[in-house]
Amino acid sequence: MNYQDEYRDRELVQGLAEKLARLVAGRKEPMTFMEVCGTHTMAIYRFGLRSMLPPEIRLISGPGCPVCVTPNDYLDRAIAICRLPGVITTTFGDMMRVPGSSSSLMEERARGADIRIVYSPLDAVAIAEANPGRRVLFLGVGFETTAPTIAGSILAAEARGLSNYFVLASHKTIPIPMQALSTDPELGLSGYICPAHVSAIIGVDAYRPLAEEFHTPCVITGFEPADILQGVLMLARQVVEGVSRVETQYSRVVRPDGNPKAREILERLFEECDVPWRGIGVIPGSGLRLRESYARFDAEKMIPVEVEPTREHPGCQCGEVLKGKLSPFSCPLFGKACTPEAPVGACMVSSEGTCAAAHKYGR
C-alpha cells in the first residue's frame, strides 16, 4: 500500500460517509459547501463522492480553475502578441484550446504562429536564452500556487541578463473572491472546502476573515476521497456546533504559515491590483501585477499591440458555473455544442474545469 492508497481505502471512506450521515441526519436545512480548487472538483467527480453524501449535504464547485476564470480579453491580447513577427509564445497546455473572441492559441499555431507548450516557466527562460534575437512571451495564468514559479523565472531571466523574456501576467488570489461569494444570498454557503495547493503557499491566516467576519466555516482539505469526506465531516461538525473557524485536514502538507519563501518572492515581485474574473466581474485587490521595478518583463507594458474587441459566446454559461449557481448538466450547450473536442467555454477545456470534470466522470 502506498501513501496515496491509504486515503482511498474503501472501508475508511465508507466509514467517513456513514459518520457524516449520522451527524446530519434529520436536519431540515441543507448544508451547502463549495470547493474552490479545480483538483478538488476533478476528484469529487472522479470518485463519485456526491453519491456518498447524505441528502442533507450539497457540494457545489466554485471559481477554482485559473484558466476558467481568466476572461477573454487576456487571451485576445495573448493572441494579438503571438501574431507579431519574431515572437515565440510559451504556455502551459491548458491554455491552447481555450476559445478567445475569434480564435485560440491552437488555431494560431496551425496558422503558423510559433507557440510552444512548456512544463515550467524556466523552460520559457531557456527558450529566450537560446533565441536572443526573438521576443519570448510566457502566459502567466494561475493562482498563488504557480505565481511564485513565474516570479522565479523572472529572477532567473534577470540573473542571466536576458532582455527578451516577457510575462503576460494574469495572476489571481483566492481568499478575496471567496469573501465575495460568501455574501451572495443565492448561494447560501454553509462553508468552504479550501484549496490545498494554494494553502500550501499562503497558509491558514488568509482564510480567517471568512470565518471571523463572514462567519463561514473553512477546512483546508487534501485531494483523496478520504481527505475530502473528512473535510466535509469537519465542516458539517462546525455547522452543527454553530461555530465558524479555519481548520486544516491536510496537515501532512499545509503548514500554518504556508511557504514563507514563496510568499517572500511574491511580495518582492508582485503587488495587489483589481482584476476581472470570468462570470464574477472585477474584484478589487484580487490580482497580482508586476511591480514597477520589474516592469521591463511585463508584456502588457513592453509589447504594445492592438487587441480586437472582446466578445463572449452568447450561449456560454461558464460564468454561472464558476459561481456555483449552475450545474454543467443544466447548461443547454453541455455535451452537445460544447465538448472537450470543440469547447465553447473555458470550463470545458481545462483539466481543472468543472464542465470538463462533469463531462469526463459525471455521466
Beta strands, then each sheet from edge to edge (+ up, - down):
strand 1: 31-35
strand 2: 57-61
strand 3: 87-91
strand 4: 114-117
strand 5: 135-142
strand 6: 165-172
strand 7: 191-194
strand 8: 218-220
strand 9: 246-248
strand 10: 270-277
strand 11: 281-290
sheet 1: 2+ 1+ 7+ 8+ 9+
sheet 2: 4+ 3+ 5+ 6+ 11- 10+
end
